[in-house]
Amino acid sequence: MSHSNEAKNLVGCCGLYCGLCSKYQSNAPSRCIGCRLGEQHSWCSIWNCCVKKHQYETCSDCRHLFHCAIFVRRKVAEWIPAAENLRQINKVGLASWTREQEKRQALLERLLEEYNEGRSMSLFCKVCARMPIDLINRAREETAAALAREKDKSDLKAKARLFKTVIKDIAAAANIDLN
């Protein structure tokens, strides 16, 4: 099974997956369409080196990956989860990694539909980029069970508050930084 063209276009050469970014998920006029589409990336020194200069798909193709002067200057190794994503791309291959990102993006879009009261998109993007999918689904299940016990299930703010409490508790127990 190959990954979709849309998903492939959302793979940032630096290791970020644009589909998990709040700027991509936004409906605002300033919405970003992803690193590989349009010309908004032309200012990016990482993109210029990776794609324009070397014709790589991602920086994981470069033998200088974590010793790159641009990475050091732009502090890419400190971006969570960019550096780990590049390691994973090297380990499992771009196609496999992209399929997982598609699953994460679908999960993010469900969270936004179910629990976004207008103030949670950034947190949900971090959750879907940093946490294992099984832990996110556990939080959804725990939240659904707690909501089933409540009388008023229609208050979106209360649902969002409950989900955020559950997901933050699970993340803390797993030592996952959502800040």
Residue pairs with C-beta under 8 A, 6 or more apart in sequence:
1 99
2 95
3 95
3 98
3 99
3 102
4 102
7 19
7 98
7 99
7 101
7 102
7 105
8 36
8 98
9 18
9 34
9 36
9 37
10 17
10 18
10 19
10 24
10 34
10 35
10 36
10 101
10 105
11 17
11 18
11 35
11 36
11 57
11 58
11 94
11 98
11 101
12 18
12 34
12 35
12 36
12 47
12 58
12 82
13 35
13 46
13 47
13 50
13 51
13 56
13 57
13 58
13 59
14 35
14 44
14 46
14 47
14 50
14 58
14 59
14 76
14 79
14 82
14 86
15 58
15 59
15 60
15 76
15 79
15 81
15 82
15 83
15 84
15 85
15 86
15 89
16 35
16 79
16 81
16 82
16 85
17 85
17 98
17 101
17 104
17 105
17 129
18 24
18 32
18 34
18 35
19 25
19 34
19 101
19 102
19 104
19 105
19 108
20 101
20 104
20 105
20 108
20 125
20 128
20 129
21 32
21 125
22 121
22 122
22 125
23 30
23 31
23 32
24 31
24 32
24 33
24 34
25 108
25 109
25 112
25 121
25 125
26 32
26 121
32 40
33 40
35 41
35 44
35 47
36 51
41 47
42 48
45 70
45 73
45 74
46 59
46 70
46 71
46 74
46 76
49 68
49 70
50 56
50 58
50 59
50 61
50 62
51 57
54 61
54 62
56 62
57 94
58 86
58 89
58 94
59 65
59 68
59 71
59 76
59 86
60 86
60 87
60 89
60 90
60 94
62 68
65 71
65 86
65 90
66 77
66 83
68 76
70 76
71 77
76 82
76 83
77 83
80 129
80 130
80 177
81 129
81 130
85 97
88 97
89 97
100 133
103 133
104 128
104 129
104 133
105 128
107 128
107 133
107 136
107 137
108 124
108 125
108 127
108 128
110 140
111 124
111 127
111 128
111 136
111 140
111 163
112 120
112 121
112 124
114 140
114 159
114 163
115 124
115 143
115 156
115 159
115 160
115 163
115 164
116 124
116 160
117 156
117 157
117 159
117 160
119 160
120 160
120 164
123 164
123 167
123 178
126 178
127 136
127 167
127 171
127 178
128 136
130 171
130 176
130 177
130 178
131 167
131 170
131 171
131 174
131 176
131 178
132 174
135 170
135 171
135 174
135 176
136 167
138 170
139 163
139 166
139 167
139 170
140 163
142 166
142 170
143 159
143 162
143 163
143 166
146 162
146 166
147 153
147 159
147 162
150 158
152 158
153 159
167 178
168 178
171 177
171 178
